[in-house]
Amino acid sequence: MRCKQKKISKMSTNNLHNQETGLLTFGEHLEVMRKMLFRIIVLILLLSIIIFCYKAETFSIILAPKSSDFATFQWISSLLETAGIQFQFENYNISLINTELSSQFMTHLSTSFTIGALLSSPFIVFELLKFISPALYDSERKYSVLVALIIYALFIVGILMSYYILFPISLRFLATYQVDPEVVNTITLDSYISTFISLTFLMGIVFEFPIIVFVLGKVGFIDREILKKYRAYALVAIMVISAIITPPDIFTLILVSIPLYGLYEVSIWALPKHNNYTEKNTESQNFIDP
């Protein structure tokens, strides 16, 4: 009885201390997380249902790159004409087929959910910041908001680059390539949608590379001089990553590697020349060496 009374009195004392300091208990943190996840799931489901209802508009955007009148090809032609070069892309329209009974309906469902999650991403970032902000100082809170905005902006830039540049150009090359005129390309809807979604999201994630490098620089693991020193190794690593995330052709690999290497150069510019970590290592090495 005495032990139970001591435990109860200790728990009540801790609860009073938490109430006085404004801190939440572990159970209260779980409750806050549960409510946050519930709000996020509800929003994703609502947006997915809305996207599902606008089937024609949604798939007109997703399937637009399979035609020669896509915006990217029109822009390239206009730029070349402005430069005095007469050039027009050969007209083409890639036909898609369906080979399974429920494939179109399931593709409609999965695509609606994916786009719903994408449209919910600003709210998800806001909820995550709101959840972790009580544990941050005021300066860290302002810094975290800026980092979150940059992360989201880079993710959107990666998605837009995939949609307007990488995917339509690689699709046009691969879908119209023939080893012989008698060999006809028949592309399934599943193949098109899976390649579109995976490539788009992978490019969004890959574009977070400057943030990763910046964080490593802030922690003190790397600096500008280190990135400059290992440029050649970084180029090889970028080529390997590009080969993994892209369809198996050299054209798309080069098309992805160029912006990724550009991001590497941006990361070099964003980092300081030296940091405390490398300076301390240098000082300690000088102290040890005679």
N, C-alpha and C positions, 0 to 999 in steps of 0.2 A: 504493500500500500504506500509506504513511504517513497519507494523508488518511483512508482507511478505518479505520486503527487509532485516529486521533484521534476520528473520529465514534463508534466503538464505545466508546472510553474515556469520551467525553463523555456518551453515553447511559447507560453503567453508573454514572457519577458522579451523573447526574440521578436514576436509579432508587434509588441509595443515599440520596440526599438526600430523595426522596419517602418512602422507607421510614422514615427517621429522623424526619421531620416528620409522618408519618401521612397524607400527601396521596396522592390517587390520580392516576394518569396519565390521559390522554385515552382510551386504549383501555380502561382499567379502568372509567372512568365509563360508557363505552358498554356494557360487559359488565353493570354494575349496572343500567343502564336496560333492557337486554334482558331480564334476569331479572325486573325489576319489571313490564314489559309482559307477559311470559309469565304471571306470576301473576295479573295482572288479567284477561287474556283467558281463562285457564282458569276463573277464578271466574265470569265472565260467562256462559261456555258452560255450566257446571254448573248455575247458577241458571236459565238459559234452558231447559235440558232439564227441570228440575224443574217450572217453570211450564208448560211444554208438556204435561207429563203430567197436570197438574191443570187441564184445559181447562174443565170445567164451573164450578169454583169461580172461576177467573180471569175468565171472561166474564160470570158472574153479577154480579161487582163492576163490570166495565166497562160492561155494558149496563143496570145498575140505574137510571141517571138518565133512561132513556126511559119510565119508568112513573110514574104519579101517586102511587104509594105510596113514592116515594123519601124518604129520611130528611129531606132539606131541606124538602120540602113538609109533612111531618108536624111538623117542628119549628116552622115558621111558623104552621101551624094551631093548635098547642098554645100558642104564645106569644100569639096573638090571642085564644084562648079564655080564657087566664089574665088578659088585659087586659079581659075582658068583651065581646069582639067575636066574634060568631058568624060564622065564615067557614070554608068548605071549598073546596079546589081541585076543579075539575071533573075527574071521572075520565077518564083517557085512557091509552092505551098505544100508543106509536109502533111500527109494524111495519116491520121492515127487510127488504130484498130483496137477493138476490145475482144479478148479471147475467153473471158470467163463470165458466167451469168451474172454474178453479183458484183463484178469488179467496178462498174461505173458508180453504183450506189455507195460502195464502201470507199471509193476514191473521193466521192462528194463529201462523205462524212469526215474522213480524215483530213481532207484539205480545209474544210470549214473549221475544224478544231484547231488546226495549225495556224490558220490566219487569225482566228479568235485569240489564240495565245500571243501571237505577234502584236496584235492591236492592243492587247492588255499589258504589254511589257512596260509602258510608262507607269501605269498604276502599280505594277508589281515592284518596280524599282522604288517608287514612292513608299509603298508599304514596308519594304525591307529597310529603307532608311529610317522610317518612323519607328521601326522595331528596335534597331540598334542605336538610335540617336541618344537615348537616355544614358548609355554607357560611355558616351563620348564627351570630351571637353568642348567648349564653345568653338575654339579654333579648329579642332578636329571635325566638328559638325559642319562647319562652313567648307572645310577642305573636302569632306566626304561628299557633300552635295555637288561640288564642282567635278570631282572625279566621276561620280555617277552620271552626270550630264555628258561628260566626255566619252565615257564607256558606251552610253546609249547612242550618242552621235556617231561614233566609229562603227558601231554595230549596224546602224541604218545605212551608213555610207557603204559598208561591205555588201549589204543586201541589194542596194541600188546598183552598185557596180556589177554584181552578178546578174541582175535582171536586165540591165541595159547594155552590158558589154560582153561579159564572159559567157553567159548562157546562150544568147542568140547567135553569137559568132561561132561558138563551138558546136551548137546544134546544127547550124547551117552547113558547117564543114563536114560533120560526121554523118548527118542524115542524107546529104546529097552526094556523098562520096561513093563511087562505084568502081569496083575492079573490072567490071564488064557490063555493058549496057543490058545484057540479058538478066543480070542479077538485080532484082528489085528490092529496095529497102522497105520493109514493113515494120513500123515502130508501134509498139503497144502503148495504150494510155498509161498503164502502170509504169512502164519504163520512162516515159516522158515526165510524169508527175514526180516519181521518186528521184530522178536525176535533178529536176528543177528544185525541189525542196531541199534535198541534201546539199547540193552545190550552193544554194542561196544561203542556208544557215551556216555552212562551213565557212563561207567567205565572210559572213558577219562575225563569226568567232575569230577567224584568223586576223581580222582587222583590229582586234584588241591587242595585238602584239606591242604597239608603242606603250600602252598602259602597263603591260607586264614588265617591259624593260624599265619604264619610269619608276615603278614600284621597287624593282630590284636595285635601281640606282639610289633611291631614297633610303633603302635599307642599308646600302653600302657594299653590295656584292660586286657591282660593276660600275664602270664610269665610261666617259667618252673615249678615252685612250684605249681601253680594252676592246671596245666595239670596233674601233679603227684597226687595231692590230689583227683582229680575227675576221676581217671582211671576207677573205677567200673561203674560210670555213663556213661562214654564215651563208654565203651564196650557195655552197653545196647543200647545206641543210635546208635552205629555202627550196631548192630544186627537188629534194627528196620529199618534203612536205607537199609541194605542189603535185608531184606524181601520185601521192597517196590520196589527195582530196579531189582530184580531177579525173575525168574519163581518160582511158589509156591511149592518149595520142600526144605527140610532141608539140603540136600546134597549141592545144589548150594548156599544156604544161608551161610553155613559154609565156602565154597570155596571162597566166596567174602569177608566174615568178616575177614578172616586171613590177607590178604594183607592190608585191610583198617586199622586194628588195628596196623599192622606194620608201616603204614604211620603215625598213631597217635604217635607211639614211636619215629619215625624220627622227627616229629614236636617238641616233647619234647626236643630232642637233639639239634635242630636248634635254639631254643629260649634261651635268656639269663636267668640266674637264677632269677634276679630281674629287674624291670624296674622303671622308675621314677614315673609312675602312682601309683603302689602299695606302693612305698616308701613314696610318699606324703600322701597317705591314712593312712599309718601306723603312720606317724608323726602327722597328724592331729588328729587321734584317741587317740594317747598318750597324746596329748595336751589337749584334751577334758576330757579324763578320769582322775580322781584324782589319 
